[in-house]
């Protein structure tokens, strides 16, 4: 892999990410949840970021924007549709744009749902996608600014990436997501085995990320609205996809 990743915890459950192009040393920070933990990661790795790639406007993803920009002279990229809410933004990104980190190009994918302007970054050559609060391991973001149809279309975009894509998400929610997933897909043997592994990782204080798209397609109910077993468990065998997805999301909201 030519894109080296340093993943670390911020706040209570956010992930911070430094992504470094091995050939050139160029480094990007993905979101800025918390200044001091990011500074610790920079000191630990020796990777000094020149770019900050923002996925959406929520404070737990942009809190340290201005402090880090002042310290490192970062160029801040973020979603055009949320530009007025992204502190220090320099470049406004939309669907199909490309951001270059050294020799690595990231395709910008508009993935609204959690917020109306959320974007994800896909580094195709490295086989990595940063989906922040759109796709989680065994989950998806809460629908705070959009209707279910918008999130469903965003998840379909991510699901269409190569299955071997490594997925980095915005939060460590996987253990609770696994418990919910089992409530709507209890017969899924791959899910049951994954839930056991997740429980073991968390009991040791280890992260459950990154994941892979293939693993999510096999076990994440928010990518499995078409699955006959899930539909039967919901009593929605013949319902439209968006209604099945909306019901799964509704149940997760109150789980």
C-alpha positions as a Python dict, from the first residue, in 0.01 Angstrom:
ca = {
    (1, 'X'): (0, 0, 0),
    (2, 'X'): (147, 334, -103),
    (3, 'X'): (-77, 538, 127),
    (4, 'X'): (34, 494, 487),
    (5, 'X'): (-231, 545, 752),
    (6, 'X'): (-203, 648, 1117),
    (7, 'X'): (-540, 603, 1289),
    (8, 'X'): (-590, 731, 1643),
    (9, 'X'): (-865, 813, 1888),
    (10, 'X'): (-993, 1166, 1949),
    (11, 'X'): (-1254, 1297, 2192),
    (12, 'X'): (-1457, 1004, 2328),
    (13, 'X'): (-1512, 796, 2015),
    (14, 'X'): (-1390, 988, 1708),
    (15, 'X'): (-1112, 856, 1488),
    (16, 'X'): (-839, 1087, 1368),
    (17, 'X'): (-651, 997, 1051),
    (18, 'X'): (-317, 1096, 904),
    (19, 'X'): (-264, 968, 548),
    (20, 'X'): (90, 985, 405),
    (21, 'X'): (202, 918, 49),
    (22, 'X'): (506, 697, 100),
    (23, 'X'): (686, 807, -217),
    (24, 'X'): (670, 1183, -158),
    (25, 'X'): (604, 1215, 214),
    (26, 'X'): (303, 1439, 144),
    (27, 'X'): (52, 1401, 426),
    (28, 'X'): (-316, 1480, 466),
    (29, 'X'): (-524, 1494, 779),
    (30, 'X'): (-878, 1359, 744),
    (31, 'X'): (-1108, 1577, 957),
    (32, 'X'): (-992, 1764, 1267),
    (33, 'X'): (-1180, 1643, 1574),
    (34, 'X'): (-941, 1755, 1847),
    (35, 'X'): (-617, 1954, 1841),
    (36, 'X'): (-406, 1791, 2112),
    (37, 'X'): (-455, 1430, 2001),
    (38, 'X'): (-377, 1529, 1641),
    (39, 'X'): (-59, 1706, 1754),
    (40, 'X'): (41, 1396, 1949),
    (41, 'X'): (-7, 1182, 1637),
    (42, 'X'): (199, 1423, 1427),
    (43, 'X'): (480, 1418, 1683),
    (44, 'X'): (462, 1039, 1716),
    (45, 'X'): (483, 974, 1341),
    (46, 'X'): (685, 1270, 1227),
    (47, 'X'): (427, 1320, 950),
    (48, 'X'): (349, 1690, 911),
    (49, 'X'): (25, 1745, 718),
    (50, 'X'): (-6, 2005, 445),
    (51, 'X'): (-370, 1932, 363),
    (52, 'X'): (-683, 1892, 574),
    (53, 'X'): (-966, 1701, 406),
    (54, 'X'): (-1299, 1771, 575),
    (55, 'X'): (-1598, 1543, 526),
    (56, 'X'): (-1876, 1745, 689),
    (57, 'X'): (-1944, 2042, 913),
    (58, 'X'): (-2016, 1887, 1254),
    (59, 'X'): (-1802, 2030, 1531),
    (60, 'X'): (-1645, 1696, 1619),
    (61, 'X'): (-1493, 1692, 1269),
    (62, 'X'): (-1387, 2057, 1231),
    (63, 'X'): (-1313, 2177, 1585),
    (64, 'X'): (-936, 2202, 1533),
    (65, 'X'): (-942, 2344, 1178),
    (66, 'X'): (-829, 2697, 1257),
    (67, 'X'): (-573, 2604, 1521),
    (68, 'X'): (-407, 2352, 1291),
    (69, 'X'): (-421, 2588, 994),
    (70, 'X'): (-244, 2855, 1196),
    (71, 'X'): (21, 2611, 1321),
    (72, 'X'): (97, 2425, 997),
    (73, 'X'): (-36, 2648, 719),
    (74, 'X'): (-273, 2372, 611),
    (75, 'X'): (-480, 2403, 296),
    (76, 'X'): (-834, 2306, 397),
    (77, 'X'): (-1061, 2123, 154),
    (78, 'X'): (-1427, 2053, 227),
    (79, 'X'): (-1775, 2010, 84),
    (80, 'X'): (-1895, 2301, -130),
    (81, 'X'): (-2249, 2254, -2),
    (82, 'X'): (-2132, 2318, 355),
    (83, 'X'): (-1859, 2570, 284),
    (84, 'X'): (-2017, 2838, 503),
    (85, 'X'): (-1994, 2598, 799),
    (86, 'X'): (-1634, 2476, 747),
    (87, 'X'): (-1388, 2697, 941),
    (88, 'X'): (-1091, 2809, 733),
    (89, 'X'): (-1199, 2636, 411),
    (90, 'X'): (-981, 2714, 107),
    (91, 'X'): (-1114, 2477, -160),
    (92, 'X'): (-1478, 2380, -208),
    (93, 'X'): (-1531, 2027, -336),
    (94, 'X'): (-1816, 1867, -526),
    (95, 'X'): (-1895, 1529, -683),
    (96, 'X'): (-1620, 1411, -917),
    (97, 'X'): (-1351, 1655, -802),
    (98, 'X'): (-1003, 1523, -726),
    (99, 'X'): (-769, 1608, -439),
    (100, 'X'): (-402, 1515, -477),
    (101, 'X'): (-183, 1408, -185),
    (102, 'X'): (166, 1361, -325),
    (103, 'X'): (126, 1090, -586),
    (104, 'X'): (-217, 985, -460),
    (105, 'X'): (-544, 1113, -606),
    (106, 'X'): (-864, 1111, -404),
    (107, 'X'): (-1196, 1117, -586),
    (108, 'X'): (-1462, 1321, -410),
    (109, 'X'): (-1794, 1141, -370),
    (110, 'X'): (-2096, 1337, -249),
    (111, 'X'): (-2256, 1123, 21),
    (112, 'X'): (-2538, 1324, 182),
    (113, 'X'): (-2754, 1169, 450),
    (114, 'X'): (-2599, 1238, 787),
    (115, 'X'): (-2560, 1598, 673),
    (116, 'X'): (-2684, 1753, 352),
    (117, 'X'): (-2336, 1819, 210),
    (118, 'X'): (-2131, 1527, 345),
    (119, 'X'): (-1853, 1403, 116),
    (120, 'X'): (-1630, 1095, 117),
    (121, 'X'): (-1281, 1053, -28),
    (122, 'X'): (-1179, 751, -237),
    (123, 'X'): (-807, 691, -300),
    (124, 'X'): (-849, 436, -577),
    (125, 'X'): (-478, 355, -631),
    (126, 'X'): (-434, 283, -261),
    (127, 'X'): (-768, 103, -235),
    (128, 'X'): (-886, 319, 57),
    (129, 'X'): (-1202, 520, 120),
    (130, 'X'): (-1271, 762, 402),
    (131, 'X'): (-1645, 759, 463),
    (132, 'X'): (-1659, 946, 797),
    (133, 'X'): (-2021, 950, 919),
    (134, 'X'): (-2191, 809, 608),
    (135, 'X'): (-2084, 445, 632),
    (136, 'X'): (-1975, 302, 967),
    (137, 'X'): (-1858, -48, 1041),
    (138, 'X'): (-2191, -232, 1067),
    (139, 'X'): (-2382, 95, 1057),
    (140, 'X'): (-2451, 426, 889),
    (141, 'X'): (-2485, 781, 1012),
    (142, 'X'): (-2800, 910, 1176),
    (143, 'X'): (-3018, 1103, 931),
    (144, 'X'): (-2994, 1453, 1073),
    (145, 'X'): (-3041, 1668, 762),
    (146, 'X'): (-3176, 1438, 489),
    (147, 'X'): (-3451, 1192, 411),
    (148, 'X'): (-3376, 817, 393),
    (149, 'X'): (-3367, 820, 12),
    (150, 'X'): (-3064, 1049, 12),
    (151, 'X'): (-2865, 825, 246),
    (152, 'X'): (-2967, 516, 53),
    (153, 'X'): (-2829, 664, -268),
    (154, 'X'): (-2507, 762, -91),
    (155, 'X'): (-2462, 411, 44),
    (156, 'X'): (-2524, 269, -302),
    (157, 'X'): (-2235, 482, -431),
    (158, 'X'): (-2003, 344, -165),
    (159, 'X'): (-2129, -11, -220),
    (160, 'X'): (-2031, 19, -587),
    (161, 'X'): (-1661, 67, -502),
    (162, 'X'): (-1431, -236, -541),
    (163, 'X'): (-1516, -485, -263),
    (164, 'X'): (-1154, -502, -151),
    (165, 'X'): (-1160, -130, -64),
    (166, 'X'): (-1042, -57, 289),
    (167, 'X'): (-1291, 163, 473),
    (168, 'X'): (-1203, 414, 743),
    (169, 'X'): (-1497, 562, 934),
    (170, 'X'): (-1545, 854, 1169),
    (171, 'X'): (-1636, 683, 1496),
    (172, 'X'): (-1584, 372, 1708),
    (173, 'X'): (-1947, 262, 1713),
    (174, 'X'): (-1894, -95, 1595),
    (175, 'X'): (-1979, -292, 1909),
    (176, 'X'): (-2320, -129, 1955),
    (177, 'X'): (-2379, -146, 1579),
    (178, 'X'): (-2314, -520, 1591),
    (179, 'X'): (-2571, -568, 1864),
    (180, 'X'): (-2830, -389, 1655),
    (181, 'X'): (-2734, -572, 1335),
    (182, 'X'): (-2799, -904, 1506),
    (183, 'X'): (-3148, -788, 1598),
    (184, 'X'): (-3249, -756, 1231),
    (185, 'X'): (-3021, -1022, 1078),
    (186, 'X'): (-2981, -1294, 1346),
    (187, 'X'): (-2940, -1584, 1102),
    (188, 'X'): (-2632, -1431, 938),
    (189, 'X'): (-2343, -1660, 1034),
    (190, 'X'): (-2079, -1413, 909),
    (191, 'X'): (-2234, -1140, 1123),
    (192, 'X'): (-2242, -1359, 1434),
    (193, 'X'): (-1874, -1446, 1390),
    (194, 'X'): (-1785, -1084, 1329),
    (195, 'X'): (-1972, -976, 1641),
    (196, 'X'): (-1765, -1220, 1848),
    (197, 'X'): (-1441, -1079, 1706),
    (198, 'X'): (-1557, -723, 1771),
    (199, 'X'): (-1641, -802, 2132),
    (200, 'X'): (-1294, -952, 2179),
    (201, 'X'): (-1124, -648, 2026),
    (202, 'X'): (-1315, -401, 2239),
    (203, 'X'): (-1256, -602, 2556),
    (204, 'X'): (-885, -554, 2489),
    (205, 'X'): (-929, -183, 2414),
    (206, 'X'): (-839, -229, 2047),
    (207, 'X'): (-1007, -48, 1757),
    (208, 'X'): (-1244, -232, 1526),
    (209, 'X'): (-1142, -28, 1222),
    (210, 'X'): (-1051, -23, 945),
    (211, 'X'): (-1299, -255, 780),
    (212, 'X'): (-1341, -361, 417),
    (213, 'X'): (-1630, -301, 184),
    (214, 'X'): (-1659, -676, 127),
    (215, 'X'): (-1705, -731, 500),
    (216, 'X'): (-1967, -457, 518),
    (217, 'X'): (-2158, -597, 221),
    (218, 'X'): (-2171, -934, 396),
    (219, 'X'): (-2270, -813, 744),
    (220, 'X'): (-2387, -449, 757),
    (221, 'X'): (-2769, -433, 750),
    (222, 'X'): (-2759, -79, 608),
    (223, 'X'): (-2603, -223, 292),
    (224, 'X'): (-2833, -527, 291),
    (225, 'X'): (-3178, -374, 239),
    (226, 'X'): (-3226, -626, -45),
    (227, 'X'): (-3152, -935, 168),
    (228, 'X'): (-3450, -1175, 186),
    (229, 'X'): (-3382, -1278, 547),
    (230, 'X'): (-3370, -918, 670),
    (231, 'X'): (-3685, -832, 476),
    (232, 'X'): (-3862, -1134, 625),
    (233, 'X'): (-3752, -1041, 975),
    (234, 'X'): (-3891, -692, 920),
    (235, 'X'): (-4214, -821, 765),
    (236, 'X'): (-4131, -622, 449),
    (237, 'X'): (-4064, -892, 189),
    (238, 'X'): (-4200, -694, -105),
    (239, 'X'): (-4146, -337, 11),
    (240, 'X'): (-3944, -85, -194),
    (241, 'X'): (-3575, -63, -105),
    (242, 'X'): (-3605, 284, 44),
    (243, 'X'): (-3882, 174, 280),
    (244, 'X'): (-3679, -123, 401),
    (245, 'X'): (-3376, 99, 455),
    (246, 'X'): (-3586, 361, 636),
    (247, 'X'): (-3727, 95, 868),
    (248, 'X'): (-3380, -34, 954),
    (249, 'X'): (-3263, 320, 1029),
    (250, 'X'): (-3575, 391, 1237),
    (251, 'X'): (-3518, 80, 1445),
    (252, 'X'): (-3154, 169, 1502),
    (253, 'X'): (-3255, 517, 1620),
    (254, 'X'): (-3459, 364, 1903),
    (255, 'X'): (-3248, 51, 1969),
}
